Structures are given as C-alpha cells and as structure tokens.
Amino acid sequence: MTQEDFEEEIRKLLDSGNKIEAIRVYRELTGAGLGESTDAVLAFEEGGDLVGTSSVERVPVDDPELVAEVKELLGQGNTLPAVKLVRERTGRSLKESKGVVDQIGVDSGLTSPSGSGCLGVVLLAASIPLGAAWTIFS
C-alpha cells in the first residue's frame, strides 16, 4: 500500500464519519499505539499530514506467515523472540516491532491490552494470603 492509498483510505473513513475505524486502520497499518494513532488521525482530520506512515508497505499485518509465526511465539510466552522476528523481517525499529507484536497478541486474544490491570489482579491475589495471616495472628 502506498502512502497515497493509505491517506485516501483514512480520508474516506473520516469523511463517512467512521473516526474509530480510521484510528483502527491506522493502528493496524503502522503498529502505533492507540494514543499515537488517535493523535495522528485527529491531526490528519484537521488538515495535517499523516505522520509515521512512510513504511506502510512494510507492515507485517499484510504478511500472514509472519503473523502466524508471531502468534505461535506469543502462545509459547516468547514475546522477545517475536519482537526480534518482526524487526528482522520488516526492518522496523524496536518500538514499532514491539507495538506490532503487542497488537497481534491483543487481536488474537493471546495477550491483554497494556494497562488492562493484570498487575493489579496479581497483587490482589498475592495479598489475600497475607490478609488471612494478619487476621489469624492479630
């Protein structure tokens, strides 16, 4: 997909009132996070340029073999090798590759979105035995 095709697709979605879909497509094609994608699409809607899209033609989402390999690695708990694989195959930066792997994981249900509160659940579960012990010994 060329830069012009990418911008045309985002413009069509915005013109038809599908801002959320435009953000989703931006995320899918660039590997950017939600905040970055939202800011980029809103700026584009206001007449700015779509930033960070110069490598749209290298997006691994268009490579089913790479996506399958990343899913397999994520299913085995191998996030770092998945990021390395994306970097090697696409030439993307570490940050972009991590974003792509995160997105594939979320889209396939293998990982939770960042900030979903998983750490809080783990800490809560760990504190239950401590709370029970506190009650017994007090």
ABEGO torsion letter per residue (X at the ends): XBAAAAAAAAAAAAAAGBAAAAAAAAAAAAGBBAAAAAAAAAAAAAGBBBBGAAAAAABAAABAAAAAAAAAAAAAGBAAAAAAAAAAAAGBBAAAAAAAAAAAAAAAGABBBBGAGAAAAAAAAAAAAAAAAAAAAX
